[in-house]
Amino acid sequence: MSEAFFKDLERMDTLPERECFGVSVLYAGDCQSTMEDLLCPKSISTDFFEFLQSVGQSVELKDHVGYHGVLNPSNCNTVPYFASRNVEILFNTPYIMKEQSLEGKDSDKLPIASEILFKQRKELFLASTYENHATVIWVENLIAVENLVKYVVSEVAPSTTVAIIIHPHSSISGMYNIRLLNSLGIIEDNLSIGPLNDGMCISKIALGVLTTDCQKAYD
C-alpha cells in the first residue's frame, strides 16, 4: 500500500463523524439597529436568553470535545450546542463571548471601554460565523424587518442565505411570530424550512425545539 493511501486514512480519521455547522443568533431592539446595537445592545430581554437555553445544552468549552468552530475557552466560556446521531450545531451569539481585559486601556472611561468591547465582539463574531448560512434574529419590533435582514447580511453575517425572525407576540404572552426571509430581505410565498413556516405563531415551549429542527432540515 502506498504512502498516499495511509495519508488519506489519517486525513479521514480527523474528519468529524457527524455534519457540523454553526448558526448565528442576534438580538435587535428594532429594525433600525446598527452593527453596534446588534453586537453590544444596551439591554436584552430575559425571554431571549431563555430561548438560547432552549435550542440546545450549554456546554463548557474547556471540557467540550465536540464541534466548537473557532470558539475556545480563551474567548468564550460556554456556548449553546445541539447534537444528534447525524449533526452537531453550534449557536454563535456575541452576548456569551468573553470580554477581554481592559486593564491599561482607560477602562474607567465608559465610551472607550464600549468601543473596545464592540471591536472585540465584532472581530470574534465575524470570525466565528463566516460560514453560517442561517441567522436567527430575535426582533422586538417588526417594522421594516426586510431592511434589518438586508443590513445584517451586508454588514454582520454576509454568508447568510436565510434569516429566521422571531418576534414576541404583541398581545398574547408566551407566543411568538415567525418570519422567514431570504438573504435579499424578501419574504417568499409559502416559504418553509423543516417544521417552520413563514407567518406561523408558536408557543414558548415549542420555540427552541422547532428552531433547532429547522436548522437540521436547512443545513
Phi and psi in degrees as a GROMACS rama.xvg file:
@    title "Ramachandran Plot"
@    xaxis  label "Phi"
@    yaxis  label "Psi"
@TYPE xy
-77.1459  162.97  SER-2
-64.6489  -34.8496  GLU-3
-62.1965  -35.8934  ALA-4
-62.0791  -45.3948  PHE-5
-68.9283  -33.0598  PHE-6
-65.4843  -38.3405  LYS-7
-64.1763  -39.1921  ASP-8
-63.9349  -40.9792  LEU-9
-63.9371  -40.0502  GLU-10
-64.8997  -41.1459  ARG-11
-64.9918  -32.2819  MET-12
-65.6855  -25.4565  ASP-13
-86.6138  -11.0866  THR-14
-75.9733  143.185  LEU-15
-66.5197  146.961  PRO-16
-73.8188  -25.4914  GLU-17
-118.243  158.301  ARG-18
-66.9148  131.893  GLU-19
-121.257  134.01  CYS-20
-156.621  163.39  PHE-21
-113.643  157.986  GLY-22
-128.491  129.727  VAL-23
-82.8609  138.237  SER-24
-130.79  123.052  VAL-25
-128.043  155.845  LEU-26
-117.726  133.425  TYR-27
-131.962  126.59  ALA-28
-67.6072  -36.4621  GLY-29
-153.249  178.092  ASP-30
-86.1944  4.79874  CYS-31
-100.862  12.2865  GLN-32
-62.5645  137.702  SER-33
-88.34  177.279  THR-34
-61.104  -40.4164  MET-35
-65.1214  -38.5088  GLU-36
-61.8191  -39.6519  ASP-37
-73.1568  -39.0153  LEU-38
-87.3295  -29.7971  LEU-39
-132.946  61.6398  CYS-40
-63.0775  147.122  PRO-41
-67.9185  -30.5164  LYS-42
-150.883  152.49  SER-43
-135.098  135.932  ILE-44
-67.7635  148.434  SER-45
-65.5513  -28.7508  THR-46
-60.7841  -36.9662  ASP-47
-63.6568  -45.9453  PHE-48
-67.2531  -33.2292  PHE-49
-66.0075  -35.6647  GLU-50
-63.288  -44.5198  PHE-51
-57.5014  -38.8611  LEU-52
-69.7384  -22.292  GLN-53
-88.9468  -15.1155  SER-54
-80.4802  -15.9152  VAL-55
179.494  -175.05  GLY-56
-87.7445  149.377  GLN-57
-86.0431  114.184  SER-58
-104.986  142.692  VAL-59
-80.1649  118.672  GLU-60
-64.7533  -27.6861  LEU-61
-67.5544  -21.0947  LYS-62
-111.728  -6.87934  ASP-63
-77.7931  128.535  HIS-64
-107.833  -2.42729  VAL-65
-88.9367  -163.587  GLY-66
-63.243  133.532  TYR-67
-140.134  6.84849  HIS-68
58.4565  -134.254  GLY-69
-94.3258  -0.164488  VAL-70
-75.5343  145.151  LEU-71
-152.602  170.983  ASN-72
-59.2509  -18.1138  PRO-73
-76.3088  -23.6643  SER-74
-119.688  -5.73526  ASN-75
-161.378  129.533  CYS-76
-80.2994  -50.5602  ASN-77
-131.986  158.688  THR-78
-150.066  142.532  VAL-79
-67.9089  130.698  PRO-80
-143.149  137.904  TYR-81
-127.03  140.943  PHE-82
-142.26  140.765  ALA-83
-131.656  -169.666  SER-84
-63.7245  -26.8123  ARG-85
-112.209  -24.3658  ASN-86
-136.439  158.265  VAL-87
-128.644  129.722  GLU-88
-123.958  128.762  ILE-89
-109.572  127.808  LEU-90
-98.7662  104.857  PHE-91
-87.6923  118.97  ASN-92
-137.762  138.6  THR-93
-70.009  -16.3669  PRO-94
-80.3407  -7.47244  TYR-95
-107.313  -0.197905  ILE-96
-74.8915  140.614  MET-97
-69.4865  134.076  LYS-98
-81.7882  128.443  GLU-99
-74.6063  155.772  GLN-100
-61.4237  136.56  SER-101
-101.158  12.9977  LEU-102
-60.2965  130.954  GLU-103
78.6331  9.44608  GLY-104
-123.614  37.286  LYS-105
55.1506  47.7108  ASP-106
-65.0436  -16.9567  SER-107
-80.9035  -9.30688  ASP-108
-98.8795  106.203  LYS-109
-56.2511  -47.6252  LEU-110
-57.364  -41.7794  PRO-111
-68.1856  -42.5581  ILE-112
-61.0561  -40.0375  ALA-113
-64.9719  -39.6985  SER-114
-64.3526  -40.9099  GLU-115
-65.9194  -43.3199  ILE-116
-61.1244  -43.5946  LEU-117
-61.4283  -44.436  PHE-118
-62.4525  -42.5382  LYS-119
-62.7295  -47.7743  GLN-120
-65.8213  -39.057  ARG-121
-61.6973  -48.9974  LYS-122
-61.9018  -45.9162  GLU-123
-71.8439  -41.2759  LEU-124
-65.597  -43.8051  PHE-125
-64.0337  -38.1472  LEU-126
-68.8371  -32.8112  ALA-127
-89.1042  -8.81259  SER-128
-122.76  10.4359  THR-129
-65.1372  -17.4372  TYR-130
-109.929  4.37609  GLU-131
-76.9652  121.426  ASN-132
-93.0673  -15.8999  HIS-133
-115.764  135.616  ALA-134
-126.661  126.69  THR-135
-96.777  126.802  VAL-136
-122.399  117.084  ILE-137
-87.3356  118.536  TRP-138
-121.638  128.737  VAL-139
-81.5977  -24.228  GLU-140
-135.013  121.601  ASN-141
-84.5603  -7.00161  LEU-142
-60.6897  126.254  ILE-143
65.2035  37.3892  ALA-144
-64.2431  -28.2706  VAL-145
-61.1357  -40.3524  GLU-146
-66.5044  -36.8808  ASN-147
-63.205  -44.7542  LEU-148
-62.5  -43.9503  VAL-149
-61.8577  -38.3913  LYS-150
-67.0896  -44.796  TYR-151
-60.134  -44.0568  VAL-152
-65.7006  -38.3699  VAL-153
-79.7692  -29.962  SER-154
-117.458  -31.4067  GLU-155
-111.04  -45.0309  VAL-156
-135.765  74.0478  ALA-157
-65.3871  -18.2552  PRO-158
-85.5304  -0.45961  SER-159
-62.2068  130.806  THR-160
-112.894  -18.8041  THR-161
-144.516  138.436  VAL-162
-113.649  128.474  ALA-163
-103.047  111.623  ILE-164
-95.5783  128.21  ILE-165
-115.561  124.137  ILE-166
-130.889  120.562  HIS-167
-58.2806  129.331  PRO-168
-59.8473  133.732  HIS-169
-70.3785  -25.1327  SER-170
-123.84  -9.73134  SER-171
-120.26  109.403  ILE-172
-64.5804  137.491  SER-173
81.7702  8.64463  GLY-174
-119.062  149.763  MET-175
-136.446  134.371  TYR-176
-84.1365  140.166  ASN-177
-116.135  128.556  ILE-178
-124.338  140.122  ARG-179
-118.286  120.723  LEU-180
-126.364  149.652  LEU-181
-83.9982  -177.382  ASN-182
-66.9108  -15.3298  SER-183
-90.3506  2.96504  LEU-184
75.9401  23.7674  GLY-185
-105.09  135.654  ILE-186
-89.6494  111.533  ILE-187
-83.1252  147.834  GLU-188
-62.7587  132.319  ASP-189
55.1642  32.816  ASN-190
-71.5667  132.369  LEU-191
-143.575  146.759  SER-192
-134.404  112.351  ILE-193
58.4385  -128.682  GLY-194
-83.0446  -7.53247  PRO-195
-92.9757  134.581  LEU-196
-120.857  143.421  ASN-197
-61.4967  131.154  ASP-198
92.5661  -4.4165  GLY-199
-75.7067  160.848  MET-200
-124.295  123.981  CYS-201
-128.177  160.978  ILE-202
-83.3647  161.968  SER-203
-60.6188  -35.9549  LYS-204
-62.3555  -38.1253  ILE-205
-91.1585  -12.8899  ALA-206
-57.3012  -51.6422  LEU-207
-65.8508  -44.3659  GLY-208
-63.1827  -46.1392  VAL-209
-67.8983  -35.5065  LEU-210
-64.5416  -43.2331  THR-211
-65.0265  -43.6147  THR-212
-61.8538  -34.3753  ASP-213
-63.3531  -42.8304  CYS-214
-63.3175  -40.7185  GLN-215
-62.5459  -39.4246  LYS-216
-72.558  -35.4968  ALA-217
-73.1862  -47.9517  TYR-218
